[in-house]
Amino acid sequence: MAKFLSDDHFTASREALASDAGFQSSISNVALGIQFVVTDGPDGDTSYYLDIADGKADTNAGVLDDADVSVTSDYATAMAISKGELNVQMAFITGKIKLGGNTAKVMMHQGVVNEFARVQSGLDLEY
């Protein structure tokens, strides 16, 4: 079992995204870079990204140069979304996540974001 936001988590995430037909279908003809920032975690603040281009997706710890949008949340919110206990739209509406950058682009690809969250909620993670 991988620890949430660890290198093992991102490895498991990449594998799950690559093998999930629904997610793969959602990223066809999509170019989107999302920078996530999780604050107040047990190990401090964490940055990771989702980069979609040419029908492939990559997610990993670190900073994505030229990300289209940034998504910032606290650890509790990121954990609830990861577990599938809180959906992304409700987190946004209630102010639990903050968006920066090209918000119209991420809204245009909301289906991709929902598929990403769905796949993440199926991972066996330790929190």
C-alpha positions as CSV (number, residue, x, y, z in Angstrom):
1,M,0.0,0.0,0.0
2,A,1.4,3.4,-1.0
3,K,1.4,6.4,1.2
4,F,-0.7,9.3,-0.1
5,L,1.5,11.9,-2.0
6,S,4.5,9.6,-2.0
7,D,6.6,8.5,-4.9
8,D,4.9,5.1,-4.7
9,H,1.5,6.9,-4.9
10,F,2.5,8.6,-8.1
11,T,3.8,5.3,-9.6
12,A,0.5,3.6,-8.7
13,S,-1.4,6.6,-10.1
14,R,0.5,6.5,-13.5
15,E,-0.1,2.8,-13.8
16,A,-3.8,3.1,-13.0
17,L,-4.3,6.0,-15.4
18,A,-2.6,4.2,-18.2
19,S,-4.7,1.1,-17.8
20,D,-8.1,2.8,-17.2
21,A,-10.2,2.9,-20.4
22,G,-12.5,5.7,-19.2
23,F,-9.6,8.0,-18.4
24,Q,-7.8,7.1,-21.6
25,S,-10.9,7.9,-23.6
26,S,-11.3,11.3,-21.8
27,I,-7.8,12.5,-22.7
28,S,-8.1,12.0,-26.4
29,N,-7.1,15.2,-28.2
30,V,-6.6,17.0,-24.8
31,A,-3.5,19.1,-23.9
32,L,-3.7,20.1,-20.3
33,G,-1.2,20.7,-17.5
34,I,-2.5,21.0,-13.9
35,Q,-0.2,22.0,-11.0
36,F,-1.5,20.8,-7.6
37,V,-0.4,22.3,-4.4
38,V,-1.4,20.6,-1.1
39,T,-0.8,22.6,2.0
40,D,-0.6,21.7,5.7
41,G,0.3,18.0,5.1
42,P,2.1,15.8,7.6
43,D,5.3,16.4,5.7
44,G,4.6,20.1,5.0
45,D,3.4,21.4,1.6
46,T,3.5,19.1,-1.4
47,S,3.4,19.9,-5.1
48,Y,2.5,17.5,-7.9
49,Y,1.2,17.7,-11.4
50,L,-1.0,16.1,-14.1
51,D,0.4,16.6,-17.6
52,I,-1.7,15.4,-20.5
53,A,-0.5,15.7,-24.1
54,D,-0.5,13.5,-27.2
55,G,-2.9,11.0,-25.7
56,K,-0.7,10.3,-22.7
57,A,-0.9,11.4,-19.1
58,D,1.9,11.8,-16.6
59,T,1.6,12.6,-12.9
60,N,4.4,13.0,-10.5
61,A,5.7,15.0,-7.5
62,G,7.2,18.3,-8.4
63,V,6.5,21.4,-10.5
64,L,5.2,21.4,-14.0
65,D,6.7,24.2,-16.1
66,D,4.1,26.1,-18.0
67,A,1.1,24.5,-16.3
68,D,-2.2,25.8,-17.6
69,V,-3.8,25.9,-14.2
70,S,-3.0,25.5,-10.5
71,V,-5.2,23.9,-7.9
72,T,-4.4,24.6,-4.3
73,S,-6.1,22.8,-1.3
74,D,-5.2,21.8,2.2
75,Y,-4.2,18.2,3.0
76,A,-7.7,17.3,4.4
77,T,-9.4,18.4,1.2
78,A,-6.9,16.7,-1.0
79,M,-7.3,13.5,1.0
80,A,-11.1,13.7,0.9
81,I,-11.0,14.1,-2.9
82,S,-8.5,11.3,-3.3
83,K,-10.7,8.9,-1.2
84,G,-13.8,9.9,-3.3
85,E,-15.5,11.4,-0.2
86,L,-15.6,14.9,-1.8
87,N,-16.1,15.7,-5.5
88,V,-14.0,18.4,-7.2
89,Q,-17.0,20.6,-8.1
90,M,-18.3,20.7,-4.5
91,A,-14.7,21.4,-3.2
92,F,-14.5,24.4,-5.7
93,I,-18.0,25.7,-4.9
94,T,-17.4,25.6,-1.2
95,G,-14.0,27.3,-1.5
96,K,-12.0,24.3,-0.4
97,I,-9.9,24.4,-3.6
98,K,-8.5,27.5,-5.2
99,L,-7.9,27.7,-9.0
100,G,-5.3,29.9,-10.7
101,G,-4.1,30.4,-14.2
102,N,-6.3,29.5,-17.2
103,T,-9.4,28.4,-15.3
104,A,-11.5,28.3,-18.4
105,K,-9.3,25.6,-19.8
106,V,-9.7,23.4,-16.8
107,M,-13.5,24.0,-16.8
108,M,-13.6,23.0,-20.5
109,H,-11.9,19.7,-19.6
110,Q,-14.0,19.0,-16.5
111,G,-14.6,15.5,-17.7
112,V,-10.9,14.8,-17.6
113,V,-10.6,16.1,-14.1
114,N,-13.6,14.0,-13.0
115,E,-12.0,10.9,-14.6
116,F,-8.7,11.6,-12.9
117,A,-10.4,11.9,-9.5
118,R,-12.3,8.7,-10.1
119,V,-9.2,6.7,-10.9
120,Q,-7.4,8.2,-7.9
121,S,-10.2,7.2,-5.6
122,G,-9.7,3.6,-6.6
123,L,-6.0,3.5,-5.5
124,D,-5.1,1.6,-2.3
125,L,-3.4,4.3,-0.3
126,E,-2.4,4.9,3.3
127,Y,-3.3,8.3,4.7
